[in-house]
Amino acid sequence: MDNRSSVEIFTEWDIVAARQLGRNEAKNSGFGTVDQARITTAISELARNIYLYAGKGKIEIDRLSTDGMKGMTIIASDEGPGIPDLRKVMEDGFSTSGGLGAGMPGVKRLMDDFKVESEVGKGTIITATKWLR
Amino acid sequence: MNVRIPILKLDEVLIVSIQWELDDQTAIQFQEDLLNKMHETTARGVVIDLTSIDFIDSFIAKVLGDVISMSSLMGAKVVITGIQPAVAITLIELGIRLENVMTALDLENGLTKLRRELEA
């Protein structure tokens, strides 16, 4: 599909590749500099989570155009350990990695729509969308 | 692909301008290089200019916050300059507050602020 691009996440360098792809896609979709920064930062956080917690996974970026609305969806998927307590990871300041814990609730605030699906032992899929206003 | 961030010395101040997107390794290397340079030169102040940086994620924010705390342990003061509007907005939305960090609009204001601090 033309409207989808993706980066496999295996190493730290793939985090850089994913956010560069995201920034370019955001720019080409017509997002302004603040939204470009929001999208790039969100991708960086999601890609880092994959790298830290699952070891490997994928960042996919879809360009959306539905009912006159344009936007961009980031799909971060992995087959890692999954998230045992979804409510907890959505609390500000919660982290098991010694990071700043800005991860998930931060990403949710940066984007317009945000959804987490996770199953322990199977993996996690996070879908986050930003709409062009 | 290991590019190091140049650290310049002007009197008793170290000046760093981060010109490209930071990957993890470069950020960690920068932390070490800056502290070593501080030790070698007995600089008392540092200006880190972020004018060219168009996004900061939680990892880079943590490295910056850490380098400021580490510099403080060594007796040096750090001023961060040139944070772009988009960066300020995303940092706060992300939930990152670089509190107790000296900031200034640009390099010039940052140097003035730092010199005043060092004289105090």
gemmi code that builds the backbone of each chain (N, CA, C; Angstrom):
import gemmi

chains = {
    "A": [
        ("MET", (0.832, -1.204, 0.000), (0.000, 0.000, 0.000), (0.868, 1.256, 0.000)),
        ("ASP", (0.531, 2.206, -0.842), (1.322, 3.426, -0.988), (1.352, 4.292, 0.253)),
        ("ASN", (0.266, 4.231, 1.039), (0.143, 5.137, 2.164), (0.786, 4.617, 3.436)),
        ("ARG", (1.484, 3.477, 3.316), (2.112, 2.923, 4.508), (3.616, 2.791, 4.319)),
        ("SER", (4.374, 3.170, 5.339), (5.811, 2.925, 5.320), (6.194, 2.388, 6.691)),
        ("SER", (7.316, 1.695, 6.779), (7.653, 1.113, 8.071), (9.150, 0.971, 8.284)),
        ("VAL", (9.519, 0.873, 9.556), (10.913, 0.652, 9.951), (10.927, -0.468, 10.988)),
        ("GLU", (11.756, -1.469, 10.769), (11.928, -2.538, 11.760), (12.859, -2.007, 12.855)),
        ("ILE", (12.524, -2.302, 14.106), (13.348, -1.822, 15.217), (14.155, -2.985, 15.815)),
        ("PHE", (15.466, -2.915, 15.624), (16.364, -3.904, 16.233), (17.440, -3.237, 17.094)),
        ("THR", (17.927, -2.093, 16.613), (19.034, -1.416, 17.305), (18.665, 0.034, 17.610)),
        ("GLU", (19.545, 0.704, 18.346), (19.354, 2.130, 18.643), (19.266, 2.964, 17.369)),
        ("TRP", (20.024, 2.535, 16.351), (20.019, 3.297, 15.095), (18.653, 3.261, 14.421)),
        ("ASP", (17.920, 2.184, 14.633), (16.591, 2.078, 14.026), (15.619, 3.085, 14.642)),
        ("ILE", (15.888, 3.472, 15.908), (15.059, 4.505, 16.542), (15.232, 5.807, 15.761)),
        ("VAL", (16.487, 6.115, 15.419), (16.777, 7.323, 14.628), (16.099, 7.234, 13.257)),
        ("ALA", (16.206, 6.051, 12.621), (15.600, 5.863, 11.291), (14.083, 6.043, 11.358)),
        ("ALA", (13.454, 5.502, 12.414), (11.993, 5.580, 12.545), (11.545, 7.029, 12.698)),
        ("ARG", (12.253, 7.799, 13.535), (11.782, 9.170, 13.731), (12.075, 10.036, 12.518)),
        ("GLN", (13.156, 9.714, 11.776), (13.413, 10.477, 10.547), (12.321, 10.214, 9.511)),
        ("LEU", (11.925, 8.946, 9.407), (10.822, 8.601, 8.504), (9.559, 9.349, 8.923)),
        ("GLY", (9.279, 9.341, 10.218), (8.083, 10.005, 10.741), (8.085, 11.492, 10.456)),
        ("ARG", (9.256, 12.112, 10.677), (9.354, 13.556, 10.437), (9.091, 13.875, 8.964)),
        ("ASN", (9.712, 13.090, 8.063), (9.504, 13.320, 6.628), (8.050, 13.136, 6.228)),
        ("GLU", (7.442, 12.065, 6.734), (6.038, 11.795, 6.409), (5.154, 12.924, 6.935)),
        ("ALA", (5.459, 13.404, 8.152), (4.654, 14.472, 8.750), (4.780, 15.752, 7.928)),
        ("LYS", (6.011, 16.041, 7.514), (6.263, 17.240, 6.705), (5.503, 17.136, 5.379)),
        ("ASN", (5.632, 15.968, 4.714), (4.973, 15.770, 3.425), (3.452, 15.777, 3.541)),
        ("SER", (2.933, 15.426, 4.723), (1.482, 15.431, 4.908), (0.958, 16.831, 5.186)),
        ("GLY", (1.855, 17.787, 5.370), (1.422, 19.158, 5.588), (1.333, 19.586, 7.042)),
        ("PHE", (1.860, 18.783, 7.964), (1.847, 19.182, 9.381), (2.823, 20.334, 9.615)),
        ("GLY", (2.477, 21.239, 10.530), (3.353, 22.362, 10.893), (4.497, 21.905, 11.781)),
        ("THR", (5.392, 22.835, 12.125), (6.609, 22.436, 12.850), (6.305, 21.857, 14.236)),
        ("VAL", (5.279, 22.397, 14.916), (4.982, 21.880, 16.261), (4.448, 20.451, 16.170)),
        ("ASP", (3.520, 20.211, 15.239), (3.000, 18.847, 15.076), (4.085, 17.893, 14.577)),
        ("GLN", (4.975, 18.397, 13.723), (6.101, 17.556, 13.281), (6.936, 17.124, 14.483)),
        ("ALA", (7.179, 18.065, 15.401), (7.964, 17.745, 16.605), (7.202, 16.762, 17.484)),
        ("ARG", (5.858, 16.963, 17.604), (5.048, 16.037, 18.411), (5.128, 14.621, 17.848)),
        ("ILE", (4.948, 14.510, 16.526), (4.935, 13.190, 15.884), (6.318, 12.529, 15.997)),
        ("THR", (7.372, 13.307, 15.719), (8.737, 12.768, 15.801), (9.042, 12.273, 17.213)),
        ("THR", (8.641, 13.079, 18.212), (8.906, 12.708, 19.607), (8.113, 11.454, 19.975)),
        ("ALA", (6.841, 11.403, 19.562), (6.006, 10.227, 19.872), (6.632, 8.961, 19.282)),
        ("ILE", (7.090, 9.054, 18.037), (7.708, 7.883, 17.395), (8.979, 7.481, 18.138)),
        ("SER", (9.755, 8.468, 18.534), (10.997, 8.179, 19.249), (10.710, 7.423, 20.552)),
        ("GLU", (9.678, 7.872, 21.287), (9.319, 7.213, 22.553), (8.840, 5.783, 22.301)),
        ("LEU", (7.973, 5.620, 21.293), (7.414, 4.281, 21.012), (8.499, 3.331, 20.515)),
        ("ALA", (9.386, 3.836, 19.649), (10.465, 2.995, 19.120), (11.416, 2.601, 20.253)),
        ("ARG", (11.668, 3.541, 21.165), (12.560, 3.240, 22.279), (11.945, 2.178, 23.196)),
        ("ASN", (10.638, 2.284, 23.419), (9.971, 1.263, 24.241), (10.130, -0.125, 23.634)),
        ("ILE", (9.982, -0.204, 22.304), (10.156, -1.495, 21.627), (11.575, -2.008, 21.868)),
        ("TYR", (12.546, -1.125, 21.634), (13.956, -1.491, 21.772), (14.283, -1.928, 23.209)),
        ("LEU", (13.752, -1.188, 24.181), (14.075, -1.476, 25.585), (13.358, -2.703, 26.129)),
        ("TYR", (12.071, -2.832, 25.801), (11.254, -3.840, 26.486), (11.026, -5.107, 25.667)),
        ("ALA", (10.986, -4.964, 24.335), (10.684, -6.142, 23.512), (11.908, -6.621, 22.733)),
        ("GLY", (12.909, -5.755, 22.605), (14.103, -6.133, 21.851), (13.955, -5.864, 20.365)),
        ("LYS", (12.821, -6.287, 19.808), (12.584, -5.968, 18.396), (11.097, -5.788, 18.119)),
        ("GLY", (10.842, -5.116, 17.010), (9.452, -4.842, 16.646), (9.421, -3.964, 15.422)),
        ("LYS", (8.324, -3.231, 15.268), (8.148, -2.486, 14.026), (7.385, -1.193, 14.274)),
        ("ILE", (7.801, -0.140, 13.591), (7.035, 1.116, 13.576), (6.487, 1.276, 12.162)),
        ("GLU", (5.159, 1.372, 12.072), (4.537, 1.604, 10.767), (3.862, 2.962, 10.776)),
        ("ILE", (3.910, 3.618, 9.649), (3.287, 4.931, 9.546), (2.296, 4.924, 8.384)),
        ("ASP", (1.051, 5.246, 8.703), (0.004, 5.299, 7.683), (-0.407, 6.751, 7.462)),
        ("ARG", (-0.514, 7.120, 6.206), (-1.114, 8.422, 5.904), (-2.602, 8.213, 5.707)),
        ("LEU", (-3.396, 8.996, 6.434), (-4.845, 8.797, 6.400), (-5.545, 9.886, 5.602)),
        ("SER", (-6.631, 9.493, 4.965), (-7.475, 10.470, 4.310), (-8.888, 9.898, 4.290)),
        ("THR", (-9.690, 10.306, 5.286), (-11.053, 9.781, 5.375), (-12.045, 10.899, 5.661)),
        ("ASP", (-13.146, 10.905, 4.952), (-14.215, 11.890, 5.133), (-13.680, 13.321, 5.172)),
        ("GLY", (-12.752, 13.622, 4.287), (-12.203, 14.972, 4.257), (-11.203, 15.258, 5.356)),
        ("MET", (-10.990, 14.286, 6.262), (-10.001, 14.464, 7.331), (-8.692, 13.815, 6.906)),
        ("LYS", (-7.599, 14.545, 7.115), (-6.291, 13.981, 6.817), (-5.511, 13.805, 8.107)),
        ("GLY", (-4.676, 12.804, 8.131), (-3.890, 12.585, 9.343), (-2.820, 11.540, 9.146)),
        ("MET", (-2.233, 11.165, 10.273), (-1.144, 10.200, 10.255), (-1.286, 9.264, 11.446)),
        ("THR", (-1.171, 7.970, 11.186), (-1.240, 7.008, 12.284), (0.106, 6.310, 12.449)),
        ("ILE", (0.519, 6.209, 13.699), (1.738, 5.455, 14.021), (1.291, 4.140, 14.655)),
        ("ILE", (1.783, 3.024, 14.113), (1.488, 1.733, 14.729), (2.810, 1.133, 15.206)),
        ("ALA", (2.924, 0.981, 16.520), (4.139, 0.397, 17.100), (3.793, -1.004, 17.572)),
        ("SER", (4.398, -2.018, 16.960), (4.028, -3.378, 17.338), (5.264, -4.205, 17.673)),
        ("ASP", (5.097, -5.092, 18.640), (6.190, -6.000, 18.985), (5.604, -7.316, 19.476)),
        ("GLU", (6.468, -8.321, 19.519), (6.053, -9.611, 20.062), (6.808, -9.853, 21.356)),
        ("GLY", (6.921, -8.799, 22.149), (7.669, -8.842, 23.404), (6.838, -9.405, 24.543)),
        ("PRO", (7.237, -9.090, 25.777), (6.601, -9.686, 26.961), (5.169, -9.194, 27.216)),
        ("GLY", (4.763, -8.116, 26.553), (3.439, -7.557, 26.824), (3.447, -6.721, 28.087)),
        ("ILE", (2.342, -6.024, 28.321), (2.257, -5.130, 29.479), (1.258, -5.720, 30.475)),
        ("PRO", (1.715, -6.152, 31.664), (0.820, -6.811, 32.612), (-0.245, -5.859, 33.185)),
        ("ASP", (0.152, -4.613, 33.448), (-0.789, -3.679, 34.063), (-0.868, -2.403, 33.226)),
        ("LEU", (-1.851, -2.384, 32.312), (-1.972, -1.264, 31.381), (-2.250, 0.055, 32.094)),
        ("ARG", (-3.037, -0.054, 33.208), (-3.390, 1.168, 33.913), (-2.134, 1.830, 34.485)),
        ("LYS", (-1.233, 0.971, 34.974), (-0.021, 1.475, 35.607), (0.904, 2.192, 34.616)),
        ("VAL", (1.055, 1.611, 33.400), (1.969, 2.262, 32.446), (1.406, 3.587, 31.942)),
        ("MET", (0.102, 3.785, 32.147), (-0.475, 5.055, 31.715), (-0.414, 6.118, 32.811)),
        ("GLU", (0.188, 5.763, 33.955), (0.361, 6.761, 35.016), (1.620, 7.564, 34.752)),
        ("ASP", (1.535, 8.870, 34.966), (2.727, 9.709, 34.811), (3.773, 9.281, 35.826)),
        ("GLY", (5.015, 9.168, 35.347), (6.110, 8.893, 36.273), (6.385, 7.420, 36.488)),
        ("PHE", (5.575, 6.532, 35.860), (5.833, 5.107, 36.031), (6.852, 4.641, 35.003)),
        ("SER", (7.895, 3.968, 35.487), (8.902, 3.426, 34.578), (9.596, 2.250, 35.233)),
        ("THR", (9.891, 1.235, 34.430), (10.662, 0.119, 34.970), (12.082, 0.138, 34.420)),
        ("SER", (12.408, 1.147, 33.615), (13.699, 1.132, 32.918), (14.670, 2.191, 33.413)),
        ("GLY", (14.267, 2.954, 34.434), (15.143, 4.012, 34.919), (15.148, 5.229, 34.022)),
        ("GLY", (14.185, 5.303, 33.111), (14.065, 6.479, 32.246), (13.326, 7.565, 33.005)),
        ("LEU", (12.775, 8.500, 32.272), (12.045, 9.572, 32.932), (10.593, 9.205, 33.151)),
        ("GLY", (10.164, 8.079, 32.628), (8.782, 7.661, 32.792), (7.812, 8.549, 32.035)),
        ("ALA", (8.329, 9.277, 31.051), (7.454, 10.175, 30.298), (6.748, 9.418, 29.184)),
        ("GLY", (7.219, 8.210, 28.923), (6.777, 7.411, 27.794), (5.320, 7.467, 27.409)),
        ("MET", (4.518, 6.547, 27.950), (3.167, 6.333, 27.417), (2.193, 7.490, 27.634)),
        ("PRO", (2.040, 8.016, 28.860), (1.089, 9.124, 29.004), (1.537, 10.339, 28.199)),
        ("GLY", (2.838, 10.511, 28.081), (3.386, 11.613, 27.286), (3.005, 11.479, 25.830)),
        ("VAL", (3.173, 10.265, 25.298), (2.828, 10.017, 23.896), (1.344, 10.274, 23.669)),
        ("LYS", (0.536, 9.852, 24.630), (-0.914, 10.059, 24.522), (-1.248, 11.556, 24.424)),
        ("ARG", (-0.554, 12.359, 25.219), (-0.812, 13.806, 25.187), (-0.340, 14.447, 23.885)),
        ("LEU", (0.736, 13.887, 23.299), (1.273, 14.472, 22.068), (0.377, 14.201, 20.863)),
        ("MET", (-0.376, 13.072, 20.917), (-1.174, 12.657, 19.771), (-2.653, 12.934, 20.043)),
        ("ASP", (-3.519, 12.743, 19.016), (-4.955, 12.995, 19.204), (-5.693, 11.734, 19.649)),
        ("ASP", (-5.422, 10.617, 18.990), (-6.046, 9.341, 19.387), (-4.944, 8.394, 19.820)),
        ("PHE", (-5.243, 7.561, 20.802), (-4.210, 6.676, 21.344), (-4.856, 5.390, 21.850)),
        ("LYS", (-4.326, 4.259, 21.414), (-4.897, 2.980, 21.830), (-3.778, 1.963, 22.097)),
        ("VAL", (-3.885, 1.253, 23.214), (-2.903, 0.206, 23.520), (-3.617, -1.137, 23.571)),
        ("GLU", (-3.092, -2.129, 22.835), (-3.573, -3.497, 22.983), (-2.360, -4.325, 23.385)),
        ("SER", (-2.504, -5.088, 24.457), (-1.352, -5.855, 24.900), (-1.787, -7.159, 25.532)),
        ("GLU", (-1.017, -8.188, 25.253), (-1.307, -9.476, 25.867), (-0.001, -10.029, 26.426)),
        ("VAL", (-0.004, -10.372, 27.701), (1.216, -10.860, 28.347), (1.720, -12.107, 27.630)),
        ("GLY", (2.995, -12.095, 27.287), (3.609, -13.235, 26.605), (3.449, -13.196, 25.091)),
        ("LYS", (2.600, -12.297, 24.597), (2.363, -12.251, 23.143), (2.857, -10.986, 22.474)),
        ("GLY", (2.707, -9.872, 23.178), (3.198, -8.634, 22.572), (2.249, -7.456, 22.762)),
        ("THR", (2.634, -6.353, 22.137), (1.915, -5.100, 22.323), (1.742, -4.396, 20.974)),
        ("ILE", (0.566, -3.810, 20.785), (0.339, -2.957, 19.613), (-0.184, -1.611, 20.109)),
        ("ILE", (0.534, -0.557, 19.776), (0.093, 0.779, 20.149), (-0.233, 1.548, 18.873)),
        ("THR", (-1.427, 2.120, 18.838), (-1.859, 2.873, 17.668), (-2.115, 4.318, 18.092)),
        ("ALA", (-1.437, 5.255, 17.447), (-1.593, 6.661, 17.819), (-1.777, 7.492, 16.554)),
        ("THR", (-2.783, 8.374, 16.576), (-3.105, 9.159, 15.382), (-3.049, 10.654, 15.663)),
        ("LYS", (-2.532, 11.390, 14.689), (-2.572, 12.852, 14.734), (-3.361, 13.322, 13.522)),
        ("TRP", (-4.326, 14.214, 13.738), (-5.137, 14.735, 12.634), (-4.630, 16.091, 12.186)),
        ("LEU", (-4.704, 16.299, 10.880), (-4.283, 17.575, 10.311), (-5.428, 18.572, 10.480)),
        ("ARG", (-5.157, 19.690, 11.126), (-6.222, 20.662, 11.341), (-6.117, 21.838, 10.381)),
    ],
    "B": [
        ("MET", (29.804, 5.288, 12.484), (29.032, 6.530, 12.505), (29.084, 7.145, 13.902)),
        ("ASN", (30.298, 7.456, 14.342), (30.430, 8.035, 15.671), (30.940, 9.472, 15.566)),
        ("VAL", (30.007, 10.410, 15.444), (30.365, 11.814, 15.312), (30.381, 12.425, 16.698)),
        ("ARG", (31.435, 13.136, 17.009), (31.498, 13.769, 18.327), (31.116, 15.236, 18.242)),
        ("ILE", (30.489, 15.688, 19.290), (30.054, 17.085, 19.326), (31.236, 17.958, 19.756)),
        ("PRO", (31.603, 18.955, 18.940), (32.744, 19.801, 19.306), (32.449, 20.653, 20.542)),
        ("ILE", (33.442, 20.768, 21.412), (33.302, 21.597, 22.612), (34.370, 22.693, 22.551)),
        ("LEU", (33.924, 23.951, 22.476), (34.866, 25.073, 22.353), (35.055, 25.744, 23.706)),
        ("LYS", (36.228, 26.353, 23.891), (36.476, 27.059, 25.145), (36.673, 28.540, 24.863)),
        ("LEU", (35.986, 29.374, 25.641), (36.126, 30.823, 25.520), (36.300, 31.347, 26.945)),
        ("ASP", (37.502, 31.828, 27.258), (37.835, 32.200, 28.637), (37.522, 31.036, 29.572)),
        ("GLU", (36.636, 31.261, 30.534), (36.368, 30.170, 31.485), (35.049, 29.442, 31.182)),
        ("VAL", (34.580, 29.622, 29.945), (33.298, 29.038, 29.562), (33.475, 28.041, 28.410)),
        ("LEU", (32.799, 26.900, 28.516), (32.776, 25.945, 27.408), (31.501, 26.193, 26.602)),
        ("ILE", (31.644, 26.197, 25.286), (30.488, 26.446, 24.425), (30.236, 25.229, 23.539)),
        ("VAL", (29.001, 24.759, 23.584), (28.633, 23.592, 22.797), (27.422, 23.956, 21.961)),
        ("SER", (27.510, 23.717, 20.668), (26.348, 23.931, 19.824), (25.983, 22.590, 19.202)),
        ("ILE", (24.818, 22.098, 19.563), (24.418, 20.798, 19.021), (23.725, 21.036, 17.683)),
        ("GLN", (24.345, 20.539, 16.617), (23.941, 20.942, 15.264), (23.123, 19.897, 14.540)),
        ("TRP", (23.077, 18.687, 15.066), (22.316, 17.682, 14.354), (21.589, 16.798, 15.362)),
        ("GLU", (20.670, 16.005, 14.832), (19.857, 15.130, 15.660), (20.744, 14.175, 16.459)),
        ("LEU", (20.514, 14.106, 17.752), (21.341, 13.265, 18.615), (20.846, 11.829, 18.634)),
        ("ASP", (21.762, 10.894, 18.341), (21.420, 9.504, 18.606), (21.940, 9.171, 20.003)),
        ("ASP", (21.566, 8.016, 20.514), (21.881, 7.671, 21.908), (23.379, 7.692, 22.186)),
        ("GLN", (24.153, 7.065, 21.287), (25.601, 6.951, 21.514), (26.267, 8.319, 21.538)),
        ("THR", (25.882, 9.174, 20.579), (26.465, 10.513, 20.523), (26.139, 11.289, 21.792)),
        ("ALA", (24.921, 11.124, 22.289), (24.501, 11.836, 23.495), (25.319, 11.393, 24.707)),
        ("ILE", (25.513, 10.086, 24.847), (26.283, 9.552, 25.983), (27.754, 9.965, 25.872)),
        ("GLN", (28.269, 9.914, 24.635), (29.665, 10.318, 24.396), (29.858, 11.787, 24.753)),
        ("PHE", (28.860, 12.595, 24.395), (28.911, 14.029, 24.676), (29.002, 14.278, 26.188)),
        ("GLN", (28.206, 13.525, 26.948), (28.192, 13.645, 28.401), (29.624, 13.469, 28.945)),
        ("GLU", (30.268, 12.394, 28.491), (31.634, 12.093, 28.946), (32.626, 13.146, 28.490)),
        ("ASP", (32.542, 13.509, 27.205), (33.481, 14.472, 26.637), (33.405, 15.813, 27.368)),
        ("LEU", (32.172, 16.233, 27.666), (31.991, 17.534, 28.311), (32.609, 17.531, 29.705)),
        ("LEU", (32.355, 16.465, 30.478), (32.892, 16.398, 31.840), (34.419, 16.328, 31.821)),
        ("ASN", (34.965, 15.569, 30.859), (36.426, 15.480, 30.744), (37.042, 16.827, 30.392)),
        ("LYS", (36.401, 17.512, 29.439), (36.892, 18.829, 29.013), (36.856, 19.811, 30.188)),
        ("MET", (35.802, 19.723, 30.984), (35.643, 20.587, 32.144), (36.789, 20.353, 33.116)),
        ("HIS", (37.107, 19.074, 33.308), (38.169, 18.672, 34.225), (39.532, 19.164, 33.732)),
        ("GLU", (39.779, 18.991, 32.420), (41.060, 19.389, 31.828), (41.265, 20.904, 31.873)),
        ("THR", (40.193, 21.642, 31.625), (40.345, 23.083, 31.421), (39.986, 23.903, 32.656)),
        ("THR", (39.455, 23.279, 33.666), (38.921, 23.972, 34.843), (37.950, 25.090, 34.449)),
        ("ALA", (37.148, 24.836, 33.409), (36.101, 25.788, 33.037), (35.055, 25.805, 34.152)),
        ("ARG", (34.457, 26.957, 34.360), (33.483, 27.067, 35.449), (32.047, 27.172, 34.944)),
        ("GLY", (31.928, 27.323, 33.629), (30.577, 27.451, 33.082), (30.463, 26.788, 31.716)),
        ("VAL", (29.223, 26.407, 31.368), (28.981, 25.757, 30.083), (27.716, 26.345, 29.465)),
        ("VAL", (27.777, 26.637, 28.172), (26.551, 26.994, 27.450), (26.284, 25.896, 26.425)),
        ("ILE", (25.098, 25.317, 26.495), (24.714, 24.310, 25.496), (23.618, 24.922, 24.633)),
        ("ASP", (23.941, 25.140, 23.360), (22.984, 25.790, 22.474), (22.222, 24.755, 21.638)),
        ("LEU", (20.885, 24.835, 21.706), (20.039, 23.836, 21.043), (19.247, 24.432, 19.880)),
        ("THR", (19.710, 25.580, 19.358), (18.983, 26.270, 18.286), (18.641, 25.354, 17.105)),
        ("SER", (19.573, 24.457, 16.765), (19.357, 23.610, 15.575), (18.574, 22.339, 15.864)),
        ("ILE", (18.193, 22.144, 17.125), (17.515, 20.895, 17.487), (16.001, 21.079, 17.359)),
        ("ASP", (15.345, 20.226, 16.561), (13.905, 20.447, 16.359), (13.011, 19.462, 17.113)),
        ("PHE", (13.590, 18.559, 17.874), (12.776, 17.780, 18.812), (13.678, 17.213, 19.907)),
        ("ILE", (13.112, 17.017, 21.090), (13.848, 16.384, 22.189), (12.942, 15.321, 22.790)),
        ("ASP", (13.407, 14.090, 22.814), (12.582, 13.042, 23.442), (13.027, 12.843, 24.887)),
        ("SER", (12.383, 11.902, 25.598), (12.671, 11.770, 27.027), (14.104, 11.307, 27.272)),
        ("PHE", (14.668, 10.550, 26.326), (16.045, 10.084, 26.510), (17.038, 11.243, 26.442)),
        ("ILE", (16.898, 12.072, 25.402), (17.813, 13.205, 25.255), (17.629, 14.180, 26.418)),
        ("ALA", (16.371, 14.364, 26.846), (16.102, 15.240, 27.983), (16.793, 14.708, 29.236)),
        ("LYS", (16.787, 13.384, 29.401), (17.426, 12.786, 30.569), (18.943, 12.990, 30.514)),
        ("VAL", (19.525, 12.792, 29.336), (20.972, 12.991, 29.181), (21.334, 14.445, 29.499)),
        ("LEU", (20.525, 15.391, 28.994), (20.793, 16.809, 29.258), (20.663, 17.127, 30.745)),
        ("GLY", (19.577, 16.626, 31.351), (19.357, 16.851, 32.783), (20.505, 16.268, 33.606)),
        ("ASP", (20.944, 15.065, 33.222), (22.047, 14.414, 33.937), (23.347, 15.196, 33.806)),
        ("VAL", (23.620, 15.677, 32.598), (24.887, 16.375, 32.376), (24.910, 17.673, 33.188)),
        ("ILE", (23.730, 18.271, 33.378), (23.655, 19.490, 34.191), (23.935, 19.163, 35.664)),
        ("SER", (23.345, 18.056, 36.166), (23.596, 17.639, 37.551), (25.061, 17.255, 37.754)),
        ("MET", (25.621, 16.549, 36.775), (27.016, 16.118, 36.878), (27.959, 17.321, 36.881)),
        ("SER", (27.672, 18.301, 36.022), (28.488, 19.511, 35.957), (28.434, 20.241, 37.293)),
        ("SER", (27.238, 20.259, 37.872), (27.050, 20.929, 39.140), (27.896, 20.260, 40.232)),
        ("LEU", (27.969, 18.918, 40.185), (28.808, 18.185, 41.137), (30.267, 18.601, 41.003)),
        ("MET", (30.664, 18.926, 39.769), (32.059, 19.304, 39.528), (32.280, 20.791, 39.745)),
        ("GLY", (31.216, 21.500, 40.118), (31.366, 22.916, 40.441), (31.182, 23.859, 39.268)),
        ("ALA", (30.556, 23.378, 38.179), (30.340, 24.249, 37.024), (28.851, 24.511, 36.809)),
        ("LYS", (28.563, 25.655, 36.215), (27.168, 26.017, 35.946), (26.871, 25.870, 34.461)),
        ("VAL", (25.643, 25.420, 34.156), (25.262, 25.182, 32.768), (24.061, 26.041, 32.397)),
        ("VAL", (24.111, 26.648, 31.234), (22.955, 27.364, 30.690), (22.574, 26.693, 29.369)),
        ("ILE", (21.280, 26.406, 29.214), (20.767, 25.855, 27.967), (20.170, 27.008, 27.165)),
        ("THR", (20.542, 27.121, 25.901), (20.012, 28.239, 25.108), (19.358, 27.765, 23.805)),
        ("GLY", (18.491, 28.618, 23.279), (17.952, 28.429, 21.937), (16.908, 27.338, 21.779)),
        ("ILE", (16.199, 26.996, 22.860), (15.151, 25.978, 22.717), (14.029, 26.533, 21.831)),
        ("GLN", (13.730, 25.824, 20.749), (12.704, 26.276, 19.805), (11.300, 26.136, 20.399)),
        ("PRO", (10.347, 26.951, 19.919), (8.965, 26.859, 20.414), (8.417, 25.424, 20.351)),
        ("ALA", (8.618, 24.744, 19.212), (8.070, 23.389, 19.060), (8.676, 22.427, 20.084)),
        ("VAL", (9.938, 22.652, 20.413), (10.617, 21.783, 21.386), (10.069, 22.039, 22.792)),
        ("ALA", (9.884, 23.327, 23.125), (9.342, 23.677, 24.443), (7.943, 23.074, 24.609)),
        ("ILE", (7.117, 23.185, 23.574), (5.739, 22.668, 23.638), (5.734, 21.150, 23.817)),
        ("THR", (6.518, 20.439, 23.003), (6.491, 18.968, 23.093), (7.093, 18.466, 24.399)),
        ("LEU", (8.122, 19.151, 24.905), (8.721, 18.711, 26.175), (7.696, 18.758, 27.305)),
        ("ILE", (6.942, 19.866, 27.376), (5.966, 20.018, 28.449), (4.812, 19.028, 28.266)),
        ("GLU", (4.340, 18.861, 27.020), (3.270, 17.895, 26.772), (3.711, 16.479, 27.110)),
        ("LEU", (4.974, 16.207, 26.825), (5.519, 14.887, 27.119), (5.604, 14.666, 28.627)),
        ("GLY", (5.577, 15.754, 29.390), (5.609, 15.638, 30.849), (6.997, 15.849, 31.421)),
        ("ILE", (7.883, 16.445, 30.612), (9.257, 16.656, 31.078), (9.441, 18.102, 31.494)),
        ("ARG", (9.828, 18.268, 32.730), (10.091, 19.609, 33.226), (11.535, 19.698, 33.640)),
        ("LEU", (12.305, 20.416, 32.855), (13.715, 20.596, 33.221), (13.771, 21.712, 34.254)),
        ("GLU", (13.448, 21.343, 35.497), (13.392, 22.369, 36.538), (14.782, 22.684, 37.064)),
        ("ASN", (14.910, 23.868, 37.638), (16.204, 24.328, 38.165), (17.293, 24.342, 37.103)),
        ("VAL", (16.882, 24.507, 35.852), (17.862, 24.594, 34.781), (17.883, 26.041, 34.292)),
        ("MET", (19.091, 26.611, 34.208), (19.209, 27.967, 33.683), (19.026, 27.930, 32.171)),
        ("THR", (18.167, 28.803, 31.657), (17.957, 28.854, 30.210), (18.031, 30.299, 29.728)),
        ("ALA", (18.261, 30.457, 28.445), (18.240, 31.785, 27.841), (17.797, 31.635, 26.393)),
        ("LEU", (17.288, 32.751, 25.852), (16.722, 32.740, 24.503), (17.753, 32.346, 23.443)),
        ("ASP", (18.951, 32.914, 23.549), (19.990, 32.592, 22.563), (21.371, 32.571, 23.211)),
        ("LEU", (22.371, 32.248, 22.420), (23.738, 32.096, 22.909), (24.240, 33.358, 23.605)),
        ("GLU", (23.961, 34.513, 22.972), (24.432, 35.787, 23.511), (23.867, 36.034, 24.916)),
        ("ASN", (22.530, 35.879, 25.043), (21.902, 36.059, 26.350), (22.396, 35.022, 27.347)),
        ("GLY", (22.645, 33.828, 26.846), (23.119, 32.739, 27.705), (24.484, 33.056, 28.288)),
        ("LEU", (25.376, 33.575, 27.447), (26.722, 33.926, 27.915), (26.667, 35.041, 28.951)),
        ("THR", (25.814, 36.034, 28.691), (25.659, 37.141, 29.636), (25.166, 36.620, 30.987)),
        ("LYS", (24.152, 35.763, 30.920), (23.561, 35.207, 32.136), (24.605, 34.402, 32.919)),
        ("LEU", (25.358, 33.596, 32.185), (26.355, 32.729, 32.813), (27.462, 33.560, 33.466)),
        ("ARG", (27.941, 34.599, 32.754), (29.010, 35.445, 33.307), (28.549, 36.113, 34.592)),
        ("ARG", (27.273, 36.546, 34.579), (26.727, 37.197, 35.766), (26.695, 36.208, 36.935)),
        ("GLU", (26.267, 34.966, 36.634), (26.221, 33.899, 37.655), (27.611, 33.611, 38.210)),
        ("LEU", (28.591, 33.572, 37.323), (29.948, 33.211, 37.733), (30.591, 34.312, 38.586)),
        ("GLU", (30.176, 35.540, 38.313), (30.723, 36.663, 39.098), (30.087, 36.733, 40.464)),
        ("ALA", (28.859, 36.262, 40.557), (28.095, 36.391, 41.809), (28.756, 35.626, 42.966)),
    ],
}
model = gemmi.Model(1)
for chain_id, residues in chains.items():
    chain = gemmi.Chain(chain_id)
    for i, (resn, *xyz) in enumerate(residues, 1):
        res = gemmi.Residue()
        res.name, res.seqid = resn, gemmi.SeqId(i, " ")
        for name, pos in zip(("N", "CA", "C"), xyz):
            atom = gemmi.Atom()
            atom.name, atom.element = name, gemmi.Element(name[0])
            atom.pos, atom.b_iso = gemmi.Position(*pos), 0.0
            res.add_atom(atom)
        chain.add_residue(res)
    model.add_chain(chain)
structure = gemmi.Structure()
structure.add_model(model)
structure.setup_entities()
